[in-house]
Amino acid sequence: MPEMRTHGGREAHGGAWRASWPEPYDTVDVPGDHWSMAETHARTTAGAIRVWLAALGANPRAGDRDQTTGAG
């Protein structure tokens, strides 16, 4: 199963710590740090994830809702 990791261009805490995984994964660079890439830069982060999914052949659409829960 493909895995992706977002990487903020500005690391929190001076960039001294980075997560690692034992399995292969793709890295997608996005602006911000650990917190701001999910808050201030959420649209850009979501766009980068959509591009990655599209490259895998997935067809993500903005505004889709989970048909079982209504979340989205």
N, CA, C and O atoms as a Maestro MAE file, in Angstrom:
{
 s_m_m2io_version
 :::
 2.0.0
}

f_m_ct {
 s_m_title
 :::
 protein
 m_atom[288] {
  # First column is atom index #
  i_m_mmod_type
  r_m_x_coord
  r_m_y_coord
  r_m_z_coord
  i_m_residue_number
  s_m_chain_name
  s_m_pdb_residue_name
  s_m_pdb_atom_name
  i_m_atomic_number
  :::
  1 25 0.840 -1.168 0.000 1 A "MET " " N  " 7
  2 3 0.000 0.000 0.000 1 A "MET " " CA " 6
  3 2 0.894 1.243 0.000 1 A "MET " " C  " 6
  4 15 1.811 1.340 0.815 1 A "MET " " O  " 8
  5 25 0.642 2.173 -0.885 2 A "PRO " " N  " 7
  6 3 1.448 3.404 -0.934 2 A "PRO " " CA " 6
  7 2 1.281 4.232 0.338 2 A "PRO " " C  " 6
  8 15 0.195 4.308 0.913 2 A "PRO " " O  " 8
  9 25 2.354 4.834 0.750 3 A "GLU " " N  " 7
  10 3 2.324 5.731 1.910 3 A "GLU " " CA " 6
  11 2 2.931 7.060 1.519 3 A "GLU " " C  " 6
  12 15 3.851 7.128 0.704 3 A "GLU " " O  " 8
  13 25 2.397 8.127 2.119 4 A "MET " " N  " 7
  14 3 2.904 9.465 1.868 4 A "MET " " CA " 6
  15 2 3.119 10.172 3.191 4 A "MET " " C  " 6
  16 15 2.363 9.983 4.144 4 A "MET " " O  " 8
  17 25 4.139 10.971 3.236 5 A "ARG " " N  " 7
  18 3 4.444 11.774 4.422 5 A "ARG " " CA " 6
  19 2 4.572 13.218 3.984 5 A "ARG " " C  " 6
  20 15 5.325 13.525 3.060 5 A "ARG " " O  " 8
  21 25 3.840 14.109 4.641 6 A "THR " " N  " 7
  22 3 4.013 15.527 4.352 6 A "THR " " CA " 6
  23 2 5.182 16.044 5.185 6 A "THR " " C  " 6
  24 15 5.395 15.623 6.321 6 A "THR " " O  " 8
  25 25 5.920 16.952 4.599 7 A "HIS " " N  " 7
  26 3 7.085 17.526 5.261 7 A "HIS " " CA " 6
  27 2 6.998 19.031 5.164 7 A "HIS " " C  " 6
  28 15 7.068 19.598 4.074 7 A "HIS " " O  " 8
  29 25 6.844 19.690 6.323 8 A "GLY " " N  " 7
  30 3 6.784 21.145 6.352 8 A "GLY " " CA " 6
  31 2 8.135 21.750 6.041 8 A "GLY " " C  " 6
  32 15 9.164 21.268 6.515 8 A "GLY " " O  " 8
  33 25 8.135 22.803 5.246 9 A "GLY " " N  " 7
  34 3 9.376 23.464 4.872 9 A "GLY " " CA " 6
  35 2 10.043 24.179 6.023 9 A "GLY " " C  " 6
  36 15 11.251 24.414 5.997 9 A "GLY " " O  " 8
  37 25 9.261 24.529 7.041 10 A "ARG " " N  " 7
  38 3 9.821 25.190 8.225 10 A "ARG " " CA " 6
  39 2 9.583 24.257 9.402 10 A "ARG " " C  " 6
  40 15 8.454 24.119 9.871 10 A "ARG " " O  " 8
  41 25 10.617 23.633 9.866 11 A "GLU " " N  " 7
  42 3 10.499 22.656 10.944 11 A "GLU " " CA " 6
  43 2 10.295 23.339 12.290 11 A "GLU " " C  " 6
  44 15 10.941 24.342 12.593 11 A "GLU " " O  " 8
  45 25 9.406 22.796 13.080 12 A "ALA " " N  " 7
  46 3 9.235 23.264 14.458 12 A "ALA " " CA " 6
  47 2 10.458 22.840 15.273 12 A "ALA " " C  " 6
  48 15 11.108 21.851 14.936 12 A "ALA " " O  " 8
  49 25 10.768 23.556 16.308 13 A "HIS " " N  " 7
  50 3 11.872 23.237 17.221 13 A "HIS " " CA " 6
  51 2 13.217 23.183 16.503 13 A "HIS " " C  " 6
  52 15 14.091 22.405 16.887 13 A "HIS " " O  " 8
  53 25 13.388 23.991 15.479 14 A "GLY " " N  " 7
  54 3 14.671 24.078 14.802 14 A "GLY " " CA " 6
  55 2 15.018 22.894 13.917 14 A "GLY " " C  " 6
  56 15 16.163 22.771 13.481 14 A "GLY " " O  " 8
  57 25 14.064 22.026 13.644 15 A "GLY " " N  " 7
  58 3 14.305 20.901 12.747 15 A "GLY " " CA " 6
  59 2 15.161 19.802 13.338 15 A "GLY " " C  " 6
  60 15 15.724 18.994 12.600 15 A "GLY " " O  " 8
  61 25 15.272 19.755 14.663 16 A "ALA " " N  " 7
  62 3 16.136 18.770 15.305 16 A "ALA " " CA " 6
  63 2 15.543 17.359 15.277 16 A "ALA " " C  " 6
  64 15 16.280 16.386 15.430 16 A "ALA " " O  " 8
  65 25 14.256 17.232 15.088 17 A "TRP " " N  " 7
  66 3 13.613 15.922 15.126 17 A "TRP " " CA " 6
  67 2 12.852 15.679 13.841 17 A "TRP " " C  " 6
  68 15 12.178 16.578 13.338 17 A "TRP " " O  " 8
  69 25 12.949 14.478 13.306 18 A "ARG " " N  " 7
  70 3 12.184 14.085 12.126 18 A "ARG " " CA " 6
  71 2 11.663 12.679 12.328 18 A "ARG " " C  " 6
  72 15 12.369 11.805 12.829 18 A "ARG " " O  " 8
  73 25 10.421 12.471 11.933 19 A "ALA " " N  " 7
  74 3 9.837 11.133 12.028 19 A "ALA " " CA " 6
  75 2 10.469 10.213 10.997 19 A "ALA " " C  " 6
  76 15 10.968 10.663 9.966 19 A "ALA " " O  " 8
  77 25 10.441 8.929 11.286 20 A "SER " " N  " 7
  78 3 10.931 7.955 10.315 20 A "SER " " CA " 6
  79 2 10.022 6.731 10.342 20 A "SER " " C  " 6
  80 15 9.398 6.423 11.358 20 A "SER " " O  " 8
  81 25 9.961 6.044 9.211 21 A "TRP " " N  " 7
  82 3 9.155 4.841 9.056 21 A "TRP " " CA " 6
  83 2 10.052 3.741 8.521 21 A "TRP " " C  " 6
  84 15 10.974 4.012 7.752 21 A "TRP " " O  " 8
  85 25 9.792 2.493 8.920 22 A "PRO " " N  " 7
  86 3 10.614 1.405 8.409 22 A "PRO " " CA " 6
  87 2 10.275 1.015 6.970 22 A "PRO " " C  " 6
  88 15 11.102 0.422 6.278 22 A "PRO " " O  " 8
  89 25 9.071 1.342 6.520 23 A "GLU " " N  " 7
  90 3 8.613 1.001 5.173 23 A "GLU " " CA " 6
  91 2 8.881 2.151 4.212 23 A "GLU " " C  " 6
  92 15 8.989 3.296 4.651 23 A "GLU " " O  " 8
  93 25 8.991 1.880 2.905 24 A "PRO " " N  " 7
  94 3 9.185 2.958 1.930 24 A "PRO " " CA " 6
  95 2 7.961 3.878 1.875 24 A "PRO " " C  " 6
  96 15 6.831 3.429 2.066 24 A "PRO " " O  " 8
  97 25 8.190 5.138 1.620 25 A "TYR " " N  " 7
  98 3 7.110 6.112 1.508 25 A "TYR " " CA " 6
  99 2 7.556 7.257 0.617 25 A "TYR " " C  " 6
  100 15 8.747 7.464 0.386 25 A "TYR " " O  " 8
  101 25 6.563 8.001 0.120 26 A "ASP " " N  " 7
  102 3 6.829 9.214 -0.642 26 A "ASP " " CA " 6
  103 2 6.789 10.397 0.316 26 A "ASP " " C  " 6
  104 15 6.042 10.386 1.295 26 A "ASP " " O  " 8
  105 25 7.585 11.404 0.034 27 A "THR " " N  " 7
  106 3 7.574 12.632 0.827 27 A "THR " " CA " 6
  107 2 7.055 13.766 -0.040 27 A "THR " " C  " 6
  108 15 7.503 13.944 -1.172 27 A "THR " " O  " 8
  109 25 6.119 14.527 0.488 28 A "VAL " " N  " 7
  110 3 5.572 15.687 -0.200 28 A "VAL " " CA " 6
  111 2 5.903 16.908 0.646 28 A "VAL " " C  " 6
  112 15 5.491 16.996 1.803 28 A "VAL " " O  " 8
  113 25 6.646 17.850 0.073 29 A "ASP " " N  " 7
  114 3 7.001 19.072 0.787 29 A "ASP " " CA " 6
  115 2 5.870 20.085 0.688 29 A "ASP " " C  " 6
  116 15 5.323 20.326 -0.389 29 A "ASP " " O  " 8
  117 25 5.533 20.668 1.817 30 A "VAL " " N  " 7
  118 3 4.489 21.697 1.895 30 A "VAL " " CA " 6
  119 2 5.020 22.834 2.768 30 A "VAL " " C  " 6
  120 15 5.948 22.630 3.550 30 A "VAL " " O  " 8
  121 25 4.441 24.029 2.641 31 A "PRO " " N  " 7
  122 3 4.914 25.142 3.472 31 A "PRO " " CA " 6
  123 2 4.481 24.978 4.925 31 A "PRO " " C  " 6
  124 15 3.496 24.304 5.226 31 A "PRO " " O  " 8
  125 25 5.235 25.605 5.808 32 A "GLY " " N  " 7
  126 3 4.859 25.635 7.217 32 A "GLY " " CA " 6
  127 2 5.598 24.627 8.061 32 A "GLY " " C  " 6
  128 15 6.489 23.922 7.590 32 A "GLY " " O  " 8
  129 25 5.202 24.575 9.333 33 A "ASP " " N  " 7
  130 3 5.776 23.614 10.257 33 A "ASP " " CA " 6
  131 2 4.712 22.574 10.594 33 A "ASP " " C  " 6
  132 15 3.655 22.531 9.965 33 A "ASP " " O  " 8
  133 25 4.993 21.750 11.572 34 A "HIS " " N  " 7
  134 3 4.095 20.650 11.940 34 A "HIS " " CA " 6
  135 2 2.656 21.124 12.143 34 A "HIS " " C  " 6
  136 15 1.718 20.460 11.704 34 A "HIS " " O  " 8
  137 25 2.479 22.259 12.799 35 A "TRP " " N  " 7
  138 3 1.132 22.755 13.107 35 A "TRP " " CA " 6
  139 2 0.540 23.569 11.968 35 A "TRP " " C  " 6
  140 15 -0.613 23.355 11.594 35 A "TRP " " O  " 8
  141 25 1.311 24.501 11.407 36 A "SER " " N  " 7
  142 3 0.728 25.419 10.425 36 A "SER " " CA " 6
  143 2 0.402 24.750 9.092 36 A "SER " " C  " 6
  144 15 -0.450 25.248 8.356 36 A "SER " " O  " 8
  145 25 1.062 23.626 8.759 37 A "MET " " N  " 7
  146 3 0.696 22.971 7.502 37 A "MET " " CA " 6
  147 2 -0.705 22.370 7.581 37 A "MET " " C  " 6
  148 15 -1.324 22.119 6.547 37 A "MET " " O  " 8
  149 25 -1.211 22.138 8.784 38 A "ALA " " N  " 7
  150 3 -2.571 21.624 8.963 38 A "ALA " " CA " 6
  151 2 -3.561 22.731 9.328 38 A "ALA " " C  " 6
  152 15 -4.767 22.490 9.371 38 A "ALA " " O  " 8
  153 25 -3.069 23.921 9.587 39 A "GLU " " N  " 7
  154 3 -3.945 25.034 9.944 39 A "GLU " " CA " 6
  155 2 -3.833 26.145 8.909 39 A "GLU " " C  " 6
  156 15 -4.665 26.239 8.006 39 A "GLU " " O  " 8
  157 25 -2.815 26.981 9.032 40 A "THR " " N  " 7
  158 3 -2.620 28.119 8.135 40 A "THR " " CA " 6
  159 2 -2.486 27.695 6.682 40 A "THR " " C  " 6
  160 15 -3.031 28.348 5.792 40 A "THR " " O  " 8
  161 25 -1.770 26.611 6.434 41 A "HIS " " N  " 7
  162 3 -1.492 26.151 5.070 41 A "HIS " " CA " 6
  163 2 -2.328 24.921 4.684 41 A "HIS " " C  " 6
  164 15 -1.921 24.134 3.830 41 A "HIS " " O  " 8
  165 25 -3.488 24.765 5.310 42 A "ALA " " N  " 7
  166 3 -4.312 23.560 5.082 42 A "ALA " " CA " 6
  167 2 -4.696 23.388 3.615 42 A "ALA " " C  " 6
  168 15 -4.659 22.267 3.106 42 A "ALA " " O  " 8
  169 25 -5.057 24.448 2.933 43 A "ARG " " N  " 7
  170 3 -5.445 24.327 1.516 43 A "ARG " " CA " 6
  171 2 -4.281 23.844 0.649 43 A "ARG " " C  " 6
  172 15 -4.451 22.984 -0.216 43 A "ARG " " O  " 8
  173 25 -3.108 24.405 0.893 44 A "THR " " N  " 7
  174 3 -1.939 23.996 0.125 44 A "THR " " CA " 6
  175 2 -1.577 22.543 0.423 44 A "THR " " C  " 6
  176 15 -1.243 21.782 -0.485 44 A "THR " " O  " 8
  177 25 -1.646 22.166 1.690 45 A "THR " " N  " 7
  178 3 -1.365 20.780 2.082 45 A "THR " " CA " 6
  179 2 -2.362 19.831 1.427 45 A "THR " " C  " 6
  180 15 -1.974 18.792 0.893 45 A "THR " " O  " 8
  181 25 -3.643 20.185 1.467 46 A "ALA " " N  " 7
  182 3 -4.671 19.345 0.834 46 A "ALA " " CA " 6
  183 2 -4.426 19.229 -0.669 46 A "ALA " " C  " 6
  184 15 -4.594 18.153 -1.243 46 A "ALA " " O  " 8
  185 25 -4.034 20.318 -1.301 47 A "GLY " " N  " 7
  186 3 -3.737 20.285 -2.734 47 A "GLY " " CA " 6
  187 2 -2.577 19.355 -3.050 47 A "GLY " " C  " 6
  188 15 -2.616 18.621 -4.037 47 A "GLY " " O  " 8
  189 25 -1.550 19.384 -2.217 48 A "ALA " " N  " 7
  190 3 -0.394 18.511 -2.425 48 A "ALA " " CA " 6
  191 2 -0.793 17.040 -2.263 48 A "ALA " " C  " 6
  192 15 -0.308 16.175 -2.993 48 A "ALA " " O  " 8
  193 25 -1.672 16.768 -1.312 49 A "ILE " " N  " 7
  194 3 -2.148 15.395 -1.115 49 A "ILE " " CA " 6
  195 2 -2.985 14.956 -2.307 49 A "ILE " " C  " 6
  196 15 -2.876 13.815 -2.755 49 A "ILE " " O  " 8
  197 25 -3.824 15.855 -2.826 50 A "ARG " " N  " 7
  198 3 -4.629 15.526 -4.016 50 A "ARG " " CA " 6
  199 2 -3.750 15.191 -5.223 50 A "ARG " " C  " 6
  200 15 -4.033 14.246 -5.961 50 A "ARG " " O  " 8
  201 25 -2.689 15.966 -5.418 51 A "VAL " " N  " 7
  202 3 -1.769 15.712 -6.531 51 A "VAL " " CA " 6
  203 2 -1.117 14.340 -6.365 51 A "VAL " " C  " 6
  204 15 -0.996 13.587 -7.332 51 A "VAL " " O  " 8
  205 25 -0.699 14.014 -5.142 52 A "TRP " " N  " 7
  206 3 -0.085 12.718 -4.878 52 A "TRP " " CA " 6
  207 2 -1.081 11.587 -5.158 52 A "TRP " " C  " 6
  208 15 -0.729 10.595 -5.796 52 A "TRP " " O  " 8
  209 25 -2.319 11.735 -4.681 53 A "LEU " " N  " 7
  210 3 -3.341 10.711 -4.932 53 A "LEU " " CA " 6
  211 2 -3.623 10.562 -6.428 53 A "LEU " " C  " 6
  212 15 -3.772 9.446 -6.927 53 A "LEU " " O  " 8
  213 25 -3.696 11.679 -7.134 54 A "ALA " " N  " 7
  214 3 -3.963 11.628 -8.578 54 A "ALA " " CA " 6
  215 2 -2.849 10.880 -9.307 54 A "ALA " " C  " 6
  216 15 -3.109 10.150 -10.263 54 A "ALA " " O  " 8
  217 25 -1.611 11.063 -8.854 55 A "ALA " " N  " 7
  218 3 -0.487 10.362 -9.476 55 A "ALA " " CA " 6
  219 2 -0.579 8.849 -9.258 55 A "ALA " " C  " 6
  220 15 -0.020 8.069 -10.028 55 A "ALA " " O  " 8
  221 25 -1.283 8.447 -8.212 56 A "LEU " " N  " 7
  222 3 -1.491 7.023 -7.942 56 A "LEU " " CA " 6
  223 2 -2.663 6.459 -8.742 56 A "LEU " " C  " 6
  224 15 -2.881 5.248 -8.776 56 A "LEU " " O  " 8
  225 25 -3.413 7.353 -9.382 57 A "GLY " " N  " 7
  226 3 -4.574 6.916 -10.135 57 A "GLY " " CA " 6
  227 2 -5.871 7.084 -9.376 57 A "GLY " " C  " 6
  228 15 -6.933 6.707 -9.873 57 A "GLY " " O  " 8
  229 25 -5.805 7.643 -8.180 58 A "ALA " " N  " 7
  230 3 -7.018 7.913 -7.402 58 A "ALA " " CA " 6
  231 2 -7.695 9.141 -7.997 58 A "ALA " " C  " 6
  232 15 -7.061 9.917 -8.712 58 A "ALA " " O  " 8
  233 25 -8.955 9.317 -7.712 59 A "ASN " " N  " 7
  234 3 -9.703 10.452 -8.239 59 A "ASN " " CA " 6
  235 2 -10.350 11.228 -7.101 59 A "ASN " " C  " 6
  236 15 -11.572 11.198 -6.954 59 A "ASN " " O  " 8
  237 25 -9.546 11.929 -6.285 60 A "PRO " " N  " 7
  238 3 -10.120 12.691 -5.174 60 A "PRO " " CA " 6
  239 2 -10.858 13.925 -5.688 60 A "PRO " " C  " 6
  240 15 -10.396 14.593 -6.613 60 A "PRO " " O  " 8
  241 25 -11.988 14.217 -5.094 61 A "ARG " " N  " 7
  242 3 -12.751 15.402 -5.481 61 A "ARG " " CA " 6
  243 2 -12.989 16.257 -4.256 61 A "ARG " " C  " 6
  244 15 -13.353 15.746 -3.197 61 A "ARG " " O  " 8
  245 25 -12.788 17.548 -4.395 62 A "ALA " " N  " 7
  246 3 -13.021 18.472 -3.292 62 A "ALA " " CA " 6
  247 2 -14.495 18.447 -2.911 62 A "ALA " " C  " 6
  248 15 -15.363 18.443 -3.783 62 A "ALA " " O  " 8
  249 25 -14.774 18.430 -1.640 63 A "GLY " " N  " 7
  250 3 -16.148 18.499 -1.162 63 A "GLY " " CA " 6
  251 2 -16.841 17.154 -1.055 63 A "GLY " " C  " 6
  252 15 -18.005 17.107 -0.656 63 A "GLY " " O  " 8
  253 25 -16.175 16.053 -1.395 64 A "ASP " " N  " 7
  254 3 -16.807 14.743 -1.242 64 A "ASP " " CA " 6
  255 2 -17.103 14.486 0.221 64 A "ASP " " C  " 6
  256 15 -16.384 14.941 1.111 64 A "ASP " " O  " 8
  257 25 -18.166 13.752 0.449 65 A "ARG " " N  " 7
  258 3 -18.525 13.361 1.812 65 A "ARG " " CA " 6
  259 2 -18.570 11.852 1.891 65 A "ARG " " C  " 6
  260 15 -18.935 11.166 0.936 65 A "ARG " " O  " 8
  261 25 -18.197 11.361 3.034 66 A "ASP " " N  " 7
  262 3 -18.298 9.933 3.274 66 A "ASP " " CA " 6
  263 2 -19.786 9.587 3.322 66 A "ASP " " C  " 6
  264 15 -20.533 10.119 4.143 66 A "ASP " " O  " 8
  265 25 -20.195 8.707 2.448 67 A "GLN " " N  " 7
  266 3 -21.623 8.376 2.338 67 A "GLN " " CA " 6
  267 2 -22.158 7.626 3.549 67 A "GLN " " C  " 6
  268 15 -23.372 7.590 3.756 67 A "GLN " " O  " 8
  269 25 -21.294 7.031 4.350 68 A "THR " " N  " 7
  270 3 -21.778 6.300 5.522 68 A "THR " " CA " 6
  271 2 -21.883 7.169 6.754 68 A "THR " " C  " 6
  272 15 -22.739 6.932 7.606 68 A "THR " " O  " 8
  273 25 -21.020 8.179 6.867 69 A "THR " " N  " 7
  274 3 -21.015 9.006 8.082 69 A "THR " " CA " 6
  275 2 -21.468 10.430 7.825 69 A "THR " " C  " 6
  276 15 -21.864 11.124 8.762 69 A "THR " " O  " 8
  277 25 -21.421 10.886 6.581 70 A "GLY " " N  " 7
  278 3 -21.740 12.274 6.273 70 A "GLY " " CA " 6
  279 2 -20.579 13.214 6.531 70 A "GLY " " C  " 6
  280 15 -20.703 14.419 6.315 70 A "GLY " " O  " 8
  281 25 -19.448 12.684 6.991 71 A "ALA " " N  " 7
  282 3 -18.278 13.534 7.267 71 A "ALA " " CA " 6
  283 2 -17.631 13.933 5.945 71 A "ALA " " C  " 6
  284 15 -17.767 13.248 4.931 71 A "ALA " " O  " 8
  285 25 -16.940 15.034 5.985 72 A "GLY " " N  " 7
  286 3 -16.240 15.404 4.769 72 A "GLY " " CA " 6
  287 2 -15.568 16.690 4.807 72 A "GLY " " C  " 6
  288 15 -14.947 17.091 3.823 72 A "GLY " " O  " 8
  :::
 }
 m_bond[287] {
  # First column is bond index #
  i_m_from
  i_m_to
  i_m_order
  :::
  1 1 2 1
  2 2 3 1
  3 3 4 2
  4 3 5 1
  5 5 6 1
  6 6 7 1
  7 7 8 2
  8 7 9 1
  9 9 10 1
  10 10 11 1
  11 11 12 2
  12 11 13 1
  13 13 14 1
  14 14 15 1
  15 15 16 2
  16 15 17 1
  17 17 18 1
  18 18 19 1
  19 19 20 2
  20 19 21 1
  21 21 22 1
  22 22 23 1
  23 23 24 2
  24 23 25 1
  25 25 26 1
  26 26 27 1
  27 27 28 2
  28 27 29 1
  29 29 30 1
  30 30 31 1
  31 31 32 2
  32 31 33 1
  33 33 34 1
  34 34 35 1
  35 35 36 2
  36 35 37 1
  37 37 38 1
  38 38 39 1
  39 39 40 2
  40 39 41 1
  41 41 42 1
  42 42 43 1
  43 43 44 2
  44 43 45 1
  45 45 46 1
  46 46 47 1
  47 47 48 2
  48 47 49 1
  49 49 50 1
  50 50 51 1
  51 51 52 2
  52 51 53 1
  53 53 54 1
  54 54 55 1
  55 55 56 2
  56 55 57 1
  57 57 58 1
  58 58 59 1
  59 59 60 2
  60 59 61 1
  61 61 62 1
  62 62 63 1
  63 63 64 2
  64 63 65 1
  65 65 66 1
  66 66 67 1
  67 67 68 2
  68 67 69 1
  69 69 70 1
  70 70 71 1
  71 71 72 2
  72 71 73 1
  73 73 74 1
  74 74 75 1
  75 75 76 2
  76 75 77 1
  77 77 78 1
  78 78 79 1
  79 79 80 2
  80 79 81 1
  81 81 82 1
  82 82 83 1
  83 83 84 2
  84 83 85 1
  85 85 86 1
  86 86 87 1
  87 87 88 2
  88 87 89 1
  89 89 90 1
  90 90 91 1
  91 91 92 2
  92 91 93 1
  93 93 94 1
  94 94 95 1
  95 95 96 2
  96 95 97 1
  97 97 98 1
  98 98 99 1
  99 99 100 2
  100 99 101 1
  101 101 102 1
  102 102 103 1
  103 103 104 2
  104 103 105 1
  105 105 106 1
  106 106 107 1
  107 107 108 2
  108 107 109 1
  109 109 110 1
  110 110 111 1
  111 111 112 2
  112 111 113 1
  113 113 114 1
  114 114 115 1
  115 115 116 2
  116 115 117 1
  117 117 118 1
  118 118 119 1
  119 119 120 2
  120 119 121 1
  121 121 122 1
  122 122 123 1
  123 123 124 2
  124 123 125 1
  125 125 126 1
  126 126 127 1
  127 127 128 2
  128 127 129 1
  129 129 130 1
  130 130 131 1
  131 131 132 2
  132 131 133 1
  133 133 134 1
  134 134 135 1
  135 135 136 2
  136 135 137 1
  137 137 138 1
  138 138 139 1
  139 139 140 2
  140 139 141 1
  141 141 142 1
  142 142 143 1
  143 143 144 2
  144 143 145 1
  145 145 146 1
  146 146 147 1
  147 147 148 2
  148 147 149 1
  149 149 150 1
  150 150 151 1
  151 151 152 2
  152 151 153 1
  153 153 154 1
  154 154 155 1
  155 155 156 2
  156 155 157 1
  157 157 158 1
  158 158 159 1
  159 159 160 2
  160 159 161 1
  161 161 162 1
  162 162 163 1
  163 163 164 2
  164 163 165 1
  165 165 166 1
  166 166 167 1
  167 167 168 2
  168 167 169 1
  169 169 170 1
  170 170 171 1
  171 171 172 2
  172 171 173 1
  173 173 174 1
  174 174 175 1
  175 175 176 2
  176 175 177 1
  177 177 178 1
  178 178 179 1
  179 179 180 2
  180 179 181 1
  181 181 182 1
  182 182 183 1
  183 183 184 2
  184 183 185 1
  185 185 186 1
  186 186 187 1
  187 187 188 2
  188 187 189 1
  189 189 190 1
  190 190 191 1
  191 191 192 2
  192 191 193 1
  193 193 194 1
  194 194 195 1
  195 195 196 2
  196 195 197 1
  197 197 198 1
  198 198 199 1
  199 199 200 2
  200 199 201 1
  201 201 202 1
  202 202 203 1
  203 203 204 2
  204 203 205 1
  205 205 206 1
  206 206 207 1
  207 207 208 2
  208 207 209 1
  209 209 210 1
  210 210 211 1
  211 211 212 2
  212 211 213 1
  213 213 214 1
  214 214 215 1
  215 215 216 2
  216 215 217 1
  217 217 218 1
  218 218 219 1
  219 219 220 2
  220 219 221 1
  221 221 222 1
  222 222 223 1
  223 223 224 2
  224 223 225 1
  225 225 226 1
  226 226 227 1
  227 227 228 2
  228 227 229 1
  229 229 230 1
  230 230 231 1
  231 231 232 2
  232 231 233 1
  233 233 234 1
  234 234 235 1
  235 235 236 2
  236 235 237 1
  237 237 238 1
  238 238 239 1
  239 239 240 2
  240 239 241 1
  241 241 242 1
  242 242 243 1
  243 243 244 2
  244 243 245 1
  245 245 246 1
  246 246 247 1
  247 247 248 2
  248 247 249 1
  249 249 250 1
  250 250 251 1
  251 251 252 2
  252 251 253 1
  253 253 254 1
  254 254 255 1
  255 255 256 2
  256 255 257 1
  257 257 258 1
  258 258 259 1
  259 259 260 2
  260 259 261 1
  261 261 262 1
  262 262 263 1
  263 263 264 2
  264 263 265 1
  265 265 266 1
  266 266 267 1
  267 267 268 2
  268 267 269 1
  269 269 270 1
  270 270 271 1
  271 271 272 2
  272 271 273 1
  273 273 274 1
  274 274 275 1
  275 275 276 2
  276 275 277 1
  277 277 278 1
  278 278 279 1
  279 279 280 2
  280 279 281 1
  281 281 282 1
  282 282 283 1
  283 283 284 2
  284 283 285 1
  285 285 286 1
  286 286 287 1
  287 287 288 2
  :::
 }
}
